[in-house]
């Protein structure tokens, strides 16, 4: 059974990738899983300067999911290149670096720096960050702002440009089409949904940041719907994210039109879930008598 897929010019041995945020810089998992069974690796969000993220508490479990307000804590570009990149360069699977900034220019600087690094296949552009030049509204909620970011990144790198879309919008198709027109090679979706958890005993929010991003099985139906909508309206590859924990979950996203999927929150429960999902994909194809995982992509009957 053939599980290899292509995202633009990049070939993945299978369509199951890690999601930024729960995977750290990969080395954190070296005693817990076989990296060769992962189709593609996306490391945690990277900014130009180090960030300590938000104050504690910043993670709370919710029914069928996880609410987090980690705040994109990371080591910064210089420390990433010095301390984290060497291990990533030993991995066989394509590696993507998730990047974010508060200004359009910061995205360009990051993309330019990463463009010169060996062992990095591309960038995943997080446009769910506040644009400080526009009053704090997230880049990803406005087609024009999203286009500006992607255009800047495209000018600064020859590597693959994947754009991670926010679900906290009225029309995600418009955003997807805008970043496609601006030069994105692929889109990944969805990022977390904004949520709130309250402690009824103290009348206080359970996160120090008050609100956070909801991930896990609870958001899967929303993610599936958005992946189907976007895949039906863009020509570039779509990578599905949101509540994927089993082979069946991954299959549903591929049927909806995704070329590949990312697994995030499930890794906190089962660090080696990628291997289990890949085995399940192979078993599904054999049972349904398909030769390739590509044979089921976009086969949703409506």
C-alpha positions in Angstrom: 0.0 0.0 0.0 1.5 3.3 -1.1 1.4 6.0 1.7 3.7 8.6 0.2 2.3 12.0 -0.7 3.7 15.2 -2.2 3.2 18.7 -0.8 4.3 20.8 -3.6 7.8 19.5 -4.5 8.3 17.9 -1.1 7.7 14.2 -0.8 6.5 12.7 2.5 6.9 9.0 3.1 3.4 9.1 4.6 0.8 11.8 5.2 1.0 11.9 9.0 2.9 14.9 10.3 3.5 16.4 13.7 1.7 19.7 14.6 3.6 22.7 15.9 3.1 23.4 19.6 3.0 19.9 21.1 6.2 18.6 19.5 8.8 21.0 20.8 12.0 20.9 18.8 11.7 17.1 18.2 14.6 16.1 20.5 12.2 16.1 23.5 10.6 13.0 21.9 13.7 11.0 21.0 13.2 8.4 23.7 9.5 8.1 23.0 9.0 7.4 19.3 10.6 6.3 16.0 11.1 9.5 13.9 11.3 7.5 10.7 7.6 6.7 11.0 6.6 10.4 10.9 5.8 11.8 7.4 6.9 15.3 8.2 8.0 17.3 11.3 6.9 20.8 12.3 8.6 22.3 15.3 7.1 24.8 17.8 6.6 28.4 16.8 9.8 30.4 16.4 10.2 34.2 16.8 13.2 36.4 16.2 13.8 37.0 19.9 13.3 34.5 22.8 9.8 34.6 24.4 8.8 33.3 27.9 5.2 33.1 26.8 2.3 33.7 29.1 2.2 33.4 33.0 0.9 30.2 34.7 -1.5 28.6 34.7 -1.6 28.3 31.0 -3.0 24.8 30.2 -6.3 23.3 31.3 -8.1 20.1 30.3 -11.6 20.5 29.0 -14.2 17.9 27.9 -12.9 16.3 24.8 -10.0 18.7 24.5 -7.3 21.0 25.8 -7.3 24.7 26.3 -3.9 26.4 26.2 -2.5 29.8 26.5 1.2 29.0 26.4 1.8 32.1 24.5 4.3 30.7 21.9 7.2 30.4 24.3 10.4 29.7 22.4 14.2 30.0 22.4 14.4 32.6 19.6 16.2 32.4 16.3 19.8 32.5 17.4 19.4 29.7 20.0 17.3 27.7 17.6 20.1 27.6 15.1 22.8 27.0 17.7 21.1 24.5 20.0 18.1 22.9 18.2 19.0 22.7 14.5 21.8 20.2 14.8 19.4 17.4 16.0 16.8 18.3 13.4 19.4 18.0 10.7 19.9 14.3 11.6 16.2 13.4 10.9 15.2 11.8 7.6 11.7 13.3 7.5 11.2 16.8 6.0 11.4 19.4 8.7 9.3 22.6 8.7 9.8 25.5 11.1 6.7 27.3 12.3 7.3 31.1 12.4 5.5 34.0 13.8 5.9 37.7 14.3 4.2 40.8 15.6 5.1 42.8 12.4 5.2 41.8 8.8 8.9 42.6 8.6 9.6 40.0 11.4 8.1 37.3 9.3 10.4 38.3 6.4 13.5 38.3 8.6 12.8 34.8 10.0 12.0 33.4 6.5 15.3 34.9 5.2 17.4 33.4 8.0 15.8 30.0 7.7 16.2 30.0 3.9 20.0 29.6 4.4 19.7 26.6 6.7 20.4 23.1 5.6 18.0 20.4 6.6 15.0 22.6 6.7 12.4 21.9 4.0 10.2 24.9 4.6 8.3 27.2 6.9 4.9 27.1 8.3 3.6 30.6 8.7 1.5 31.2 11.8 -0.8 34.1 10.9 -2.9 33.8 14.1 -0.7 36.4 15.8 -1.6 40.0 16.6 -0.5 42.6 14.1 0.8 45.4 16.4 0.8 47.8 13.5 -2.9 47.4 13.0 -4.2 47.7 16.6 -3.6 44.1 17.6 -6.0 42.3 15.2 -4.6 38.9 14.1 -3.1 38.8 10.6 -5.1 35.7 9.8 -8.6 37.2 10.2 -8.1 39.7 7.3 -7.3 38.6 3.7 -5.3 41.7 3.0 -3.2 41.4 6.2 -2.7 37.7 5.6 -1.6 38.4 2.0 1.0 41.0 3.2 2.6 38.4 5.5 2.7 35.7 2.9 4.0 38.0 0.2 6.8 39.1 2.5 7.7 35.5 3.4 7.6 34.5 -0.3 10.0 37.2 -1.2 12.5 36.1 1.4 12.6 32.3 0.9 12.9 29.8 -1.9 11.8 27.0 0.5 8.3 25.7 0.8 5.8 28.1 2.3 2.9 26.6 4.3 0.4 28.9 5.8 -1.4 27.9 9.0 -5.0 29.3 9.0 -7.0 30.5 11.9 -10.6 29.2 12.3 -11.6 32.3 14.2 -12.9 34.0 11.0 -16.2 34.4 9.2 -15.0 33.0 5.8 -11.9 30.8 5.9 -12.1 30.2 2.2 -11.4 33.9 1.5 -8.3 33.8 3.7 -7.1 30.6 2.0 -7.5 32.0 -1.5 -5.8 35.2 -0.5 -2.6 33.4 0.8 -2.7 31.2 -2.3 -2.7 34.2 -4.5 0.2 35.7 -2.4 2.4 32.7 -3.1 1.7 30.1 -0.5 2.7 26.6 -1.5 0.2 24.9 0.8 -2.1 25.7 3.7 -2.6 23.9 7.0 -5.8 24.2 9.0 -7.1 24.6 11.5 -5.3 26.4 14.3 -7.0 26.4 17.7 -10.4 27.9 18.4 -10.5 30.7 21.0 -12.1 29.4 24.2 -12.6 30.2 27.9 -12.7 28.0 31.0 -14.1 29.2 34.4 -13.6 28.0 37.9 -17.1 28.2 39.4 -15.7 28.0 43.0 -13.5 31.0 42.6 -15.5 32.9 39.9 -12.1 33.2 38.0 -10.8 32.1 34.7 -8.8 28.9 34.8 -6.1 30.4 32.6 -4.0 33.4 33.7 -4.4 34.7 30.1 -8.2 34.4 30.6 -8.8 32.9 27.1 -6.8 30.2 25.3 -6.8 28.0 22.2 -9.0 24.9 22.2 -7.6 21.8 20.5 -8.3 18.1 20.6 -11.3 15.9 19.5 -13.8 18.7 20.4 -12.7 20.7 17.4 -12.6 17.9 14.8 -16.0 18.5 13.2 -15.2 22.2 12.7 -11.8 21.4 11.3 -13.2 18.8 8.9 -15.8 21.2 7.6 -13.2 23.9 7.0 -10.7 21.6 5.4 -13.4 20.4 3.0 -14.4 24.0 2.1 -10.8 25.1 1.5 -9.8 22.0 -0.4 -12.8 22.6 -2.7 -11.7 26.1 -3.5 -7.9 26.2 -3.7 -5.4 24.4 -6.0 -2.5 24.1 -3.5 -2.3 21.2 -1.1 -4.2 21.3 2.2 -2.9 19.8 5.4 -5.7 19.0 7.9 -5.3 19.7 11.6 -7.8 19.3 14.5 -8.6 16.4 16.8 -6.7 13.8 14.9 -5.9 10.8 17.2 -6.7 7.7 15.1 -6.3 6.4 11.6 -10.0 6.9 11.0 -9.7 10.6 12.0 -6.8 11.0 9.4 -8.8 9.1 6.7 -11.8 11.4 7.2 -9.6 14.5 6.6 -8.1 13.0 3.5 -11.5 12.1 2.2 -12.5 15.7 2.8 -9.6 16.8 0.6 -6.5 17.0 2.7 -3.2 15.8 1.2 -1.7 15.2 4.7 -2.6 15.7 8.3 -0.9 17.0 11.5 -1.3 15.4 14.9 -0.8 17.6 18.0 -2.8 17.2 21.2 -3.0 13.4 20.8 0.8 13.3 21.2 0.4 14.4 24.8 -1.6 11.3 25.5 0.2 8.8 23.2 3.6 10.2 22.0 4.0 7.4 19.5 0.5 7.7 18.0 1.9 8.5 14.5 3.1 4.9 14.1 -0.3 3.6 15.1 -2.1 5.9 12.7 0.2 5.0 9.8 -0.4 1.3 10.4 -4.1 2.0 10.5 -4.0 3.8 7.1 -2.2 0.9 5.5 -4.8 -1.5 6.9 -7.6 0.6 5.7 -6.3 0.8 2.1 -5.8 -3.0 2.1 -9.3 -3.6 3.4 -10.9 -1.2 0.9 -8.6 -2.4 -2.0 -7.0 0.9 -2.7 -3.4 1.0 -3.9 -2.5 4.5 -2.7 -3.6 6.9 0.0 -3.9 9.4 -2.9 -6.8 7.3 -4.2 -9.1 8.4 -1.4 -8.2 12.1 -1.3 -11.2 14.4 -1.9 -13.6 11.4 -2.4 -16.3 12.8 -0.2 -19.7 12.1 -1.8 -22.1 14.9 -1.3 
